[in-house]
Structures are given as structure tokens and as C-alpha cells.
Amino acid sequence: MRLISKQAFRQYMGFRKFSNAGLAKEAKCSISTIAFLRSGGKSSRDTVGAATAARIEEALNAPPGSLFSATVIVASASMKQAA
């Protein structure tokens, strides 16, 4: 699942008064997962598993699908290697 907006994620955390550690505890994930989602630098990331995304949205009392969306990976025939 891909984070839709880092800014919205940060705003939800601020509104609900969650620190990285507090949200991680409530969502049953690592502090580093929350920190990576919040950060904007080279070490940032914007994807988590579906179960983690659901727990984070629930912990933030955010409507399902409001912070994360499903990602679709498309592979084309041209990406296959010739045998």
C-alpha cells in the first residue's frame, strides 16, 4: 500500500497528538516504519503492507483508504529476457 500524502499523514499524527513511538505502539509496527513514512529525505519510503496500512489508519482514526492506496505493479512483455 502506498502512502497518498506525507503531508496528510503528518497532519493526522499532529491532530491525534501521536509521536512516532506512540503511533508505532498503537499500530503494532516499528518506530522506523512510522519515521520512514513521515520523512522526506533519501531514506524516506511511502509503502507498507496492507495490514500495516490498515492498522495505521485505524490508530489514527482515519477513514479506510484515506491515507493509503493499493499499488499496482505492471510488467510488460518487453521486460522478459530472451531465452
C-alpha positions as CSV (number, residue, x, y, z in Angstrom):
1,M,0.0,0.0,0.0
2,R,1.3,3.4,-0.9
3,L,1.0,6.5,1.3
4,I,-1.1,9.0,-0.6
5,S,0.3,12.1,1.1
6,K,3.1,12.6,3.6
7,Q,1.6,15.9,4.5
8,A,-1.8,14.4,5.3
9,F,-0.1,11.7,7.3
10,R,1.8,14.2,9.3
11,Q,-1.3,16.3,9.9
12,Y,-3.3,13.3,11.1
13,M,-0.4,12.4,13.5
14,G,-0.3,16.0,14.8
15,F,-4.1,16.3,15.2
16,R,-4.2,13.0,17.1
17,K,-1.1,14.1,19.1
18,F,0.9,11.0,18.2
19,S,4.7,10.7,18.3
20,N,6.4,8.2,16.1
21,A,6.8,5.9,19.0
22,G,3.2,6.4,20.1
23,L,1.7,5.6,16.7
24,A,4.0,2.7,16.2
25,K,2.9,1.2,19.5
26,E,-0.8,1.8,18.7
27,A,-0.5,0.4,15.2
28,K,1.7,-2.5,16.2
29,C,4.5,-1.7,13.9
30,S,8.1,-0.4,14.2
31,I,9.0,3.1,15.1
32,S,11.3,3.1,12.0
33,T,8.3,2.4,9.8
34,I,6.5,5.4,11.0
35,A,9.6,7.6,10.8
36,F,10.3,6.4,7.2
37,L,6.7,7.3,6.3
38,R,7.0,10.8,7.8
39,S,10.4,11.7,6.5
40,G,11.1,13.3,3.2
41,G,14.8,12.6,2.7
42,K,16.7,10.0,0.9
43,S,15.8,7.4,3.5
44,S,12.1,8.0,3.3
45,R,9.7,5.4,2.0
46,D,6.0,5.5,1.1
47,T,4.9,1.9,1.1
48,V,3.8,-0.6,3.7
49,G,1.9,-3.9,3.7
50,A,-1.9,-3.8,3.6
51,A,-2.2,-5.0,7.2
52,T,0.1,-2.3,8.5
53,A,-1.6,0.4,6.4
54,A,-5.0,-0.7,7.9
55,R,-3.6,-0.6,11.5
56,I,-2.1,2.8,11.0
57,E,-5.3,4.2,9.6
58,E,-7.3,2.7,12.4
59,A,-4.9,4.0,15.1
60,L,-5.2,7.5,13.6
61,N,-9.0,7.1,13.3
62,A,-8.7,7.9,9.6
63,P,-11.3,6.5,7.2
64,P,-10.1,3.3,5.4
65,G,-8.3,4.2,2.2
66,S,-7.8,7.9,3.2
67,L,-4.1,7.6,3.8
68,F,-3.0,4.6,1.7
69,S,-4.0,3.3,-1.7
70,A,-3.2,0.0,-3.3
71,T,-0.2,0.0,-5.7
72,V,-0.3,-1.9,-8.9
73,I,2.9,-3.3,-10.5
74,V,2.7,-3.7,-14.2
75,A,5.2,-5.9,-16.1
76,S,5.4,-5.7,-19.9
77,A,6.3,-8.4,-22.3
78,S,9.4,-6.3,-23.3
79,M,10.7,-6.8,-19.8
80,K,11.1,-10.5,-20.3
81,Q,14.5,-11.8,-21.2
82,A,15.0,-13.8,-24.3
83,A,16.0,-17.4,-23.7
